[in-house]
Amino acid sequence: MRVLLVEDDVALAHELAALLRSENFAVDIADNGEDGLHLGDTENYDAAVLDLGLPLIDGISVLNGWRAAHRDFPVLILTARDTWSDKVAGFKAGADDYLAKPFMPPEVVMRLRALVRRSSGFATNRITCGPLGHDTQTGAFDLNGEPLRLTAFEWRILSALILRKEVTVDRGALIEHVYEHNADTDSNSIEVIVGRLRRKIGAEMIVTVRGHGYRLTAGGR
């Protein structure tokens, strides 16, 4: 999963980014509203964490800009503004969740996972595809009931595939789920990671759709 974090408090932004990366998220950081608006409008994200009191462009204007541009990724507002009117303004602008400061950082992780799950059309925390299971609340994967050990990149790709199980996911879209903005990517890296995943969960579960991408399937079709 790839998340955009728009927060002008540098210490808090780095604390949250470190936490999210430790939970296998790819994270891009913007420390002002102008950069946040641009990144959200030009990059593909699974979710965004957005402060309201931002320099250059305020958070509500950023969110209005994203929604006007039909950017529909879920947005968690994270702000010191906790009045009812602030919350109403946030939800009217298109926010999906609202968390007031101070907060427990692990709660941000749990809320983001829930937002991504619901935006992908799943009502419950557990998603299965044949023998493969994924607990979206903890982020854990299992195969035939046994825990799977995955690298961060493997986790990001498998998360993207299981949230779109039985649907072909474009190779370019997978790259966007794995790498952060301006990362130095190797043209064959996705194939290498998919190859490792096939060895861990079974080659028949990840189908290559030539000219398009990959599909996670329970039937190996």
N, C-alpha and C positions, 0 to 999 in steps of 0.2 A: 504494500500500500504506500502511496505517496501523498504527503500532507504538505500544505502551504501554511506556514506560521507567520502571521503578520502581527508583530509586537515590537514596540519601540523601547521597552525596558530590556536592555542588552543582557543583563544577568539572568532575568527570567526567561528570555528567549533561548539562551544557551542551555539553561537548566532543563527546559521543556524539550528542546531538540535532542539533548543527550538522553533523556528518558525515552523519548519516542524511538530514537535509533537503537537503544538497548532492547526495545520491543520489536525490532526489525522493520520499523517504518523508514521510508526515505523521506527526508525533511528538507524543504527549501524555506529560507528565512527572509522576510522583508521587514525592515525597521521603520518604514514610513508608508503612508497610504498610497502614494503615487506608485512606488515599486510594487506594492501588494496588488493594486488594481491591474497593473501591467502583467504581472506573473499569472494572476488568476484568469486573465483574459487571453493569454497566449499559450499557457501550458495546461496539461491535463492532470488533474488531481482527483484523488479519491475523496478528499475532504479538506476543509480549511479551518484553522483556528484564527479568529479575528478579534483584535482589540478595538475599542471604539475611540479612545482618545489618542489618535495618531497624528504625527506631524504631516504637513503638506495637504493631505486629504483625510477627513475623518472617516471612521469605520463604517458609519451608516452610508455615506456616499460611496465608499468602496463597494459595499454589498449591493447597493442600488445599481452601480455600474456593472457588476458581474451579472446580476439578474437581467438587466436590460439587454445585455449581450448574450442572453440565454445560456449562461454558464450555470449548470444546475447541480454541481457537486454540493454535498451537505456542508453547512457552515455552523461551527460552534463559536458563539461570541464569548469571549473571555475578557472581562472588564471589571474595573473598580466601581463602575456605575451600576448600582443595584436598585434604583427606584423603579416603581411600577411603570412610569412613563418611559424610562429608558428601555425596559423590557418590551413594552408594546411597540416602541419604535423599531427595535431590533427585529422582532417577529414580523412586523409589517413590511420591513425591507427584504424579508426572505430568509431570515435565520431559521435554522432547524433546532437549535438548542442554545441555552444561555447559562453561563456559569459565572458567578460573581467572585471577585477576589476579596479576601484570601481563599484559597482552595487547596485541596490535597492533590498534588501532581498526578498520582495514579488514577484519580477520577477522570482526568482529561483523556487518558488512554482508554479507559472503559467507555466513556461517552463517545469517543471517536469510533471505536470498534462497533458500538451499537448503531451509530449513524450510518456507517458504511454498510453494515448488514441490512438495515432497513431500506436504504436507498437501492440495494441490489435485489430487493423483493423477498427477503427472508424474514419471517415473523419470529422464529425461535433462534436461540443461540447456537444450536448444533446443526451443522450442514454435513450431509453425507453424499458420497458418490461411490457406489459399490462398497468395497472394503475400507475406503478412505473416509475418515471423519475429521471434522474441524470444529473446535469449540471457539466461536467468535468472541466469547467473553474473555477467555484467557489467552487466545491466540494459538493454542496447542493443536497439533495434528496427530492423528493416530492411524495405524493400519492394522486391520483385524484386531482392534482393541489394544494394540501395543503402541507406546509412544514413538513418534518419529523424531529423529534428530536431524534438524535442517540448518543450513547456513542462512544468514540474513537474506541473501539473494534468492536462494531456493525458496525460502518462506514467502518472499514477495511474489514470485512467479506463481507458486502453488496457490496462494491466496487469491490472486487475480483469476486463476483458472477455475477454482472451486466456486467462487462467487458468480461465475458465468458457466457453470458446468453444462455439458452437452451443447455448448455454443462455441463456434470458432472465434478465437481471440486473435486479432491482428498482431503480427510480430512487432510492428511499430508501437502498438499500444502496450505490449508487454515491456518493451524497452522503457517506456515512460513510467511504468509502475515500479521498475527496478532501480533506475538511476536518478540521482538528484540533478538539479539544474546545472548545466555547464560541466557535468562530469565527463571525464575522458572515457568513452565507451569503445570497446572493441567490437568489430562487425560480427564476430563469431561467438561473442560471449553468451548470447541467449541460447544458441544451440548447445554450448558446453553445459550450461546450467540445466537445460531441459534433459540433456543426456544423463546428468547425475540424478535428476529426479526420477527418470525412468528406471534407473538401477535400484532406486529405493522403494518405489511404489509399484513397479511392474511396467514394462515397456508398452504393453497393450493399452494402458490407461491414458496415455497422452498420444493422441493421433496428430500427425503432421498433415495439414491441409495445404498442399503445394500451392505456392503463389499467394497464400493468405496468412496462415499462422498455425495455431495449435488449438486442439480441443481436448478437454478433460472429459472422459466418458467412462461410465460403469461397464459398458458392453464391449469396449475395445473395437468399436466399428471405425 
